[in-house]
Amino acid sequence: MRAVVYHLYGSPDVLEVKDIDKPVPTADQILIRVHNASVNPYDWHFLRGTPSFIRLFTGLRHPKSPSLGADVAGEVEAIGAQVKRFKPGEKVFGIANGAFAQFAFAKEKDIALMPETATFEQAAAIPMAGITALQGLRDSGRLRSGQRVLINGAAGGVGSFAVQIAKHMGASVTGVCSTRNVDLVRSMGADAVIDYTRDDFTRSGAHFDVVFDLVGNRSLSDMRRALEPHGVLVGCGGGGPDRGSFELLAAMLGNVAAGPFISQRIAGLLAKINAEDLEYLAALFDAGYLRPVIDRTFPLAETAAAIRYVEQCHARGKVVVSVS
């Protein structure tokens, strides 16, 4: 089968498209015939081995696994003996190992049936960004109907889902984005849109119950000015691939250290993929409450270009890779 592989950490230039053996699912795995995959910052972190502490898990000098890609949509090709929820031929989406390939394997708990009305391209754009948006608002932010939420980075992969999910939850939504994305964010249902090239939302005098920061380029004191006295700041923005490990670690530790001394709550976010949340997102899609914004679609042979484009941090919504 054709697959994108890498044997050294580095830029997208180290990626190759090669013929490799088709995976064989173990007892608790599902083999997926991939139709589409999508690109996430998650992928470039694995590709570059940054922040450097992740190499403790992925391989110190070179990657333990040559496969890349997580978000997937396709058809069940084969199942392991312990798999109970799926059967060959069903259309599924979720998180797989090595999704930038013609076939990829996944754990049963990490996938769900595709939305009935979605294309493979749309379904592939949902999993990681959709679940991050959902869990950031619902679990970390504890967003409730009637509250005011500000989404910094509203036109990006996670942000575009967050705007729609927050509206469905009954919140009043303000999105922050660049000039070229104002109309896009408004079309997704935002009640107000702030163009960060013209206005500083941290100095506008407006206060929010929840601030969902997907950019990570402002100080904690700046972000706190936009919060209500007992508001919640949810941080899930680490900048681009060039942001240093120590810079990221210092920012995270600084936010944690400040928590006990302020009335506002500082909440971190580490999204956890699970079938229940995937099914919830599928239901939102089929009900018309959720639509992925797809910026571009690249063929499998141009996966390196797709990752390079996402690394620039200016993609509108999601970038998808077409395998079939």
C-alpha positions as CSV (number, residue, x, y, z in Angstrom):
1,M,0.0,0.0,0.0
2,R,1.0,3.6,-0.4
3,A,1.8,5.5,2.8
4,V,3.5,8.6,4.0
5,V,6.5,7.7,6.2
6,Y,9.4,9.5,8.0
7,H,12.5,8.1,9.6
8,L,14.1,11.3,10.9
9,Y,12.6,14.2,12.8
10,G,12.5,17.4,10.8
11,S,10.4,19.6,8.5
12,P,7.9,18.2,6.0
13,D,10.9,17.7,3.7
14,V,11.7,14.5,5.5
15,L,8.4,12.9,4.5
16,E,8.3,10.2,1.8
17,V,5.5,8.4,0.0
18,K,6.4,4.8,-0.3
19,D,5.0,1.3,-0.8
20,I,4.9,-0.5,2.6
21,D,3.2,-3.6,3.9
22,K,-0.5,-3.4,4.6
23,P,-1.2,-3.5,8.4
24,V,-2.8,-6.5,10.0
25,P,-5.2,-5.6,12.8
26,T,-4.6,-7.2,16.3
27,A,-7.5,-8.6,18.3
28,D,-8.8,-5.2,19.5
29,Q,-8.0,-3.3,16.3
30,I,-9.9,-2.3,13.2
31,L,-8.3,-1.9,9.8
32,I,-9.7,1.0,7.9
33,R,-9.5,1.6,4.1
34,V,-8.7,5.3,4.2
35,H,-10.7,7.7,2.0
36,N,-9.6,10.9,3.6
37,A,-7.4,12.1,6.5
38,S,-6.9,15.6,7.8
39,V,-3.9,17.6,9.2
40,N,-3.5,18.8,12.8
41,P,-0.8,20.5,14.8
42,Y,-0.5,17.1,16.4
43,D,1.0,15.8,13.2
44,W,3.8,18.4,13.0
45,H,4.7,17.9,16.6
46,F,5.3,14.2,15.9
47,L,7.1,15.0,12.7
48,R,9.4,17.5,14.3
49,G,9.7,15.8,17.7
50,T,8.7,19.0,19.4
51,P,8.3,20.0,22.2
52,S,11.4,17.9,22.8
53,F,10.1,16.1,25.8
54,I,7.7,14.2,23.6
55,R,10.7,12.3,22.3
56,L,10.7,10.4,25.6
57,F,7.6,8.6,24.1
58,T,8.1,8.9,20.4
59,G,11.9,8.0,20.2
60,L,14.9,10.0,21.4
61,R,16.9,10.3,18.2
62,H,14.5,9.1,15.5
63,P,10.8,8.2,15.5
64,K,9.9,4.7,16.8
65,S,7.0,4.6,14.3
66,P,7.5,5.8,10.7
67,S,3.7,6.4,10.2
68,L,2.0,9.8,10.5
69,G,-1.6,11.0,10.6
70,A,-4.5,10.6,13.0
71,D,-7.8,12.0,11.8
72,V,-9.4,9.5,9.4
73,A,-12.6,8.7,7.5
74,G,-13.0,5.5,5.5
75,E,-14.5,2.0,5.5
76,V,-13.9,-0.9,7.8
77,E,-11.7,-3.3,5.9
78,A,-11.2,-6.0,8.6
79,I,-11.7,-6.4,12.3
80,G,-9.9,-8.2,15.1
81,A,-11.5,-11.0,17.0
82,Q,-12.4,-8.8,20.0
83,V,-14.1,-6.0,18.1
84,K,-17.8,-6.0,18.6
85,R,-19.2,-2.6,17.5
86,F,-18.2,-2.6,13.8
87,K,-18.2,-4.9,10.8
88,P,-16.5,-4.8,7.4
89,G,-18.0,-2.3,5.0
90,E,-19.2,0.2,7.5
91,K,-18.3,3.9,7.1
92,V,-16.3,5.2,10.1
93,F,-14.4,8.2,11.3
94,G,-12.1,8.9,14.2
95,I,-8.5,8.6,15.2
96,A,-6.2,6.0,13.5
97,N,-2.5,5.2,13.6
98,G,-0.9,6.3,10.3
99,A,-3.9,7.9,8.6
100,F,-1.8,9.3,5.8
101,A,-1.9,5.9,4.0
102,Q,-4.3,3.7,2.0
103,F,-4.9,1.6,5.1
104,A,-4.6,2.4,8.8
105,F,-5.5,0.6,12.0
106,A,-7.4,2.1,14.9
107,K,-8.6,1.0,18.4
108,E,-12.4,0.3,18.6
109,K,-12.8,3.0,21.3
110,D,-11.3,5.7,19.0
111,I,-13.8,5.5,16.1
112,A,-17.5,5.8,15.5
113,L,-19.9,5.5,12.6
114,M,-19.7,8.4,10.2
115,P,-22.5,11.0,10.2
116,E,-25.1,9.6,7.8
117,T,-25.1,12.9,5.7
118,A,-21.4,13.6,5.6
119,T,-18.9,13.0,2.9
120,F,-15.6,11.2,3.7
121,E,-13.9,14.6,3.3
122,Q,-16.2,16.3,5.8
123,A,-16.0,13.4,8.3
124,A,-12.2,13.3,8.2
125,A,-12.1,17.0,9.2
126,I,-14.1,16.5,12.4
127,P,-12.4,14.2,14.9
128,M,-9.5,15.8,16.7
129,A,-10.5,19.5,16.2
130,G,-14.2,18.8,16.9
131,I,-13.5,16.9,20.1
132,T,-11.0,19.5,21.3
133,A,-13.6,22.2,20.8
134,L,-16.3,20.2,22.5
135,Q,-14.2,19.2,25.5
136,G,-12.7,22.7,25.8
137,L,-16.1,24.3,26.1
138,R,-18.1,21.6,27.9
139,D,-15.5,20.1,30.2
140,S,-12.7,22.6,30.8
141,G,-14.8,25.8,30.4
142,R,-18.0,24.4,31.8
143,L,-19.9,26.6,29.4
144,R,-23.6,27.0,30.1
145,S,-26.5,28.4,28.1
146,G,-26.8,32.2,28.4
147,Q,-23.1,32.7,29.1
148,R,-20.8,34.8,27.1
149,V,-17.8,33.1,25.5
150,L,-14.9,34.6,23.5
151,I,-13.0,32.3,21.1
152,N,-9.6,33.6,20.2
153,G,-8.6,31.9,16.9
154,A,-12.2,31.4,15.7
155,A,-11.4,30.8,12.1
156,G,-8.9,27.9,12.7
157,G,-9.5,24.2,12.9
158,V,-10.6,24.0,16.5
159,G,-12.0,27.5,16.5
160,S,-14.4,27.0,13.6
161,F,-15.9,24.0,15.5
162,A,-16.0,25.9,18.8
163,V,-18.0,28.7,17.4
164,Q,-20.7,26.3,16.2
165,I,-20.7,24.1,19.3
166,A,-20.9,27.1,21.6
167,K,-23.9,28.5,19.7
168,H,-25.6,25.1,19.9
169,M,-25.0,25.1,23.7
170,G,-26.9,28.4,23.9
171,A,-24.0,30.8,24.6
172,S,-23.5,34.3,23.2
173,V,-20.3,33.9,21.0
174,T,-17.7,36.4,20.1
175,G,-15.0,35.3,17.7
176,V,-11.6,36.8,17.2
177,C,-9.9,36.5,13.8
178,S,-8.1,38.4,11.1
179,T,-9.8,40.7,8.6
180,R,-10.1,38.2,5.8
181,N,-12.0,35.8,8.1
182,V,-14.6,38.1,9.7
183,D,-17.4,37.2,7.3
184,L,-16.5,33.5,7.6
185,V,-16.7,33.5,11.4
186,R,-20.0,35.5,11.3
187,S,-21.4,32.9,8.9
188,M,-20.7,30.2,11.4
189,G,-23.1,31.8,13.9
190,A,-20.9,34.2,15.9
191,D,-22.9,36.9,17.5
192,A,-20.0,39.3,17.3
193,V,-16.6,39.2,15.6
194,I,-13.4,41.1,16.6
195,D,-10.8,41.8,13.9
196,Y,-7.6,41.5,15.9
197,T,-5.7,43.6,13.4
198,R,-7.9,46.6,14.3
199,D,-9.1,46.0,17.9
200,D,-7.5,44.5,21.0
201,F,-10.1,42.3,22.7
202,T,-8.2,42.4,26.0
203,R,-8.6,46.2,26.2
204,S,-12.1,46.6,24.8
205,G,-13.7,46.7,28.3
206,A,-15.9,43.7,27.4
207,H,-15.8,40.7,29.8
208,F,-16.7,37.1,29.2
209,D,-17.6,34.1,31.3
210,V,-15.3,31.8,29.3
211,V,-12.3,32.7,27.1
212,F,-11.2,29.9,24.8
213,D,-7.7,30.8,23.7
214,L,-6.5,28.8,20.7
215,V,-3.7,31.1,19.8
216,G,-1.5,31.4,22.9
217,N,0.2,34.7,21.9
218,R,-1.0,36.8,24.8
219,S,0.1,37.0,28.4
220,L,-2.0,35.7,31.3
221,S,-2.6,39.3,32.6
222,D,-3.8,40.3,29.1
223,M,-6.3,37.4,28.9
224,R,-7.6,38.0,32.5
225,R,-8.7,41.5,31.5
226,A,-11.2,39.9,29.1
227,L,-12.7,37.7,31.9
228,E,-15.4,38.2,34.3
229,P,-14.2,38.1,38.0
230,H,-15.1,34.5,38.2
231,G,-14.6,33.6,34.6
232,V,-12.7,30.7,33.1
233,L,-9.7,30.9,30.8
234,V,-9.2,27.7,28.7
235,G,-5.8,27.6,27.0
236,C,-5.2,25.4,24.0
237,G,-2.9,27.4,21.9
238,G,0.8,26.7,21.6
239,G,1.8,28.8,18.5
240,G,3.5,27.4,15.5
241,P,6.2,24.7,15.2
242,D,9.0,27.1,16.0
243,R,7.9,27.9,19.5
244,G,10.5,26.5,21.9
245,S,9.9,23.7,24.4
246,F,11.0,25.8,27.3
247,E,8.8,28.7,26.2
248,L,5.8,26.4,26.1
249,L,6.7,24.8,29.5
250,A,7.2,28.2,31.1
251,A,3.8,29.5,29.9
252,M,2.0,26.4,31.2
253,L,3.7,26.4,34.6
254,G,3.2,30.1,34.9
255,N,-0.6,29.7,34.3
256,V,-0.8,26.8,36.8
257,A,1.1,28.7,39.4
258,A,-1.1,31.8,39.2
259,G,-4.3,29.8,39.6
260,P,-4.6,29.7,43.4
261,F,-4.1,33.4,43.8
262,I,-6.8,34.7,41.5
263,S,-10.6,34.5,41.5
264,Q,-10.7,33.5,37.8
265,R,-10.1,29.8,36.9
266,I,-7.3,28.9,34.6
267,A,-8.1,25.6,32.9
268,G,-5.8,23.5,30.7
269,L,-7.0,21.1,28.0
270,L,-5.8,17.8,26.8
271,A,-8.5,16.4,24.5
272,K,-9.3,12.7,25.0
273,I,-10.7,10.9,22.0
274,N,-13.6,8.7,22.7
275,A,-16.4,7.1,20.7
276,E,-19.2,8.8,22.7
277,D,-18.0,12.3,21.8
278,L,-17.5,11.3,18.2
279,E,-21.1,10.0,18.1
280,Y,-22.3,13.3,19.6
281,L,-20.4,15.3,17.0
282,A,-21.9,13.0,14.3
283,A,-25.4,13.7,15.6
284,L,-24.7,17.5,15.6
285,F,-23.6,17.2,11.9
286,D,-26.7,15.2,10.9
287,A,-29.0,17.7,12.7
288,G,-27.4,20.6,10.8
289,Y,-25.7,22.2,13.8
290,L,-22.1,21.4,12.8
291,R,-20.3,21.8,9.5
292,P,-16.5,21.6,9.1
293,V,-14.8,24.5,7.3
294,I,-12.4,23.0,4.8
295,D,-9.7,25.3,3.5
296,R,-7.9,23.0,1.0
297,T,-7.7,19.4,0.0
298,F,-4.3,17.8,-1.0
299,P,-3.7,14.4,-2.6
300,L,-1.7,11.9,-0.6
301,A,1.4,12.5,-2.6
302,E,1.3,16.2,-1.5
303,T,0.9,15.5,2.3
304,A,4.2,17.3,3.0
305,A,2.7,20.4,1.3
306,A,-0.5,20.1,3.3
307,I,1.5,20.0,6.6
308,R,3.7,22.9,5.5
309,Y,0.5,24.9,4.8
310,V,-1.0,24.2,8.2
311,E,2.3,25.0,10.0
312,Q,1.9,28.6,8.7
313,C,-1.1,28.9,11.2
314,H,-3.2,30.8,8.7
315,A,-5.5,27.9,7.4
316,R,-9.2,28.7,7.5
317,G,-10.7,25.7,9.3
318,K,-9.3,22.3,8.3
319,V,-6.9,21.0,5.7
320,V,-7.7,17.5,4.3
321,V,-5.7,14.8,2.5
322,S,-7.4,12.8,-0.1
323,V,-6.2,9.2,-0.2
324,S,-8.8,7.5,-2.4
